[in-house]
């Protein structure tokens, strides 16, 4: 009798486990479909014609039209916008990481007056909306004759990327043993060498995290680029995508091809750095 009850209990537990796992995988499957469908729709829609879009927006293309990519890259000048965005985003990330890591190193490992106040100011910086400083920054850039130059966007993107960069890096660097820095000082290493030779290499996971976050924000930013840049050959990719939208007609086929081109760098960057990004996020959460 006892064996029968144990067998029935084990079978019920196994059944409940199967039901629970089935429910989990079903929910995850639905979430995956919800996330992936826009990417799939955008990709196969980039091979359609505008006439096919008019008939049905979600139907598959009857024939693959690869010329949409040629039109987007050459005729619509997406190639120029693409490299402008790439140049601005990369330089902004380099400045953001170097300045943010240096500031985080000082805040995490040095004691000075108003240290907590300075750290709080950087955290408050994450709460400032872009629209609130758009007009003052426009006046500032005009005073320094930086309007219609890539440096106007590089400086602004760097400034807005510093709060989240310092916030993540400070908690990560604070977990480093002080004995490492003390041993380097005893060996005669200067602070600059300690920072570049020890601190930066040890922060690679969180650098990857802040790198992809800032790259994503810089890559898709529209407001500052619209206000600061006027020359056609200096515009960034989001401004180039806006050119596909006319007052009366929209080139949906070219727009979808351009969106695919704009999405590729983000996907490549994430695929290459996904392990470092996950390690940086989890390490920052645990060690902070």
CORHUBEL-V651353 format. One record per run of one state. SS is the DSSP state (helix for helix, strand for strand, loop for the rest). FROM is the first residue (numbers start at 1). LEN is the number of residues. If there is no record, write none. Layout:
BEGIN
ss:SS from:FROM len:LEN
ss:SS from:FROM len:LEN
END
This chain:
BEGIN
ss:loop from:1 len:1
ss:helix from:2 len:44
ss:loop from:46 len:4
ss:helix from:50 len:6
ss:loop from:56 len:11
ss:helix from:67 len:9
ss:loop from:76 len:2
ss:helix from:78 len:32
ss:loop from:110 len:5
ss:helix from:115 len:11
ss:loop from:126 len:4
ss:helix from:130 len:14
ss:loop from:144 len:6
ss:helix from:150 len:25
ss:loop from:175 len:3
ss:helix from:178 len:9
ss:loop from:187 len:4
ss:helix from:191 len:12
ss:loop from:203 len:1
ss:helix from:204 len:17
ss:loop from:221 len:2
ss:helix from:223 len:6
ss:loop from:229 len:3
ss:helix from:232 len:3
ss:loop from:235 len:2
ss:helix from:237 len:6
ss:loop from:243 len:2
ss:strand from:245 len:1
ss:loop from:246 len:4
ss:strand from:250 len:1
ss:loop from:251 len:1
ss:helix from:252 len:36
ss:loop from:288 len:1
END
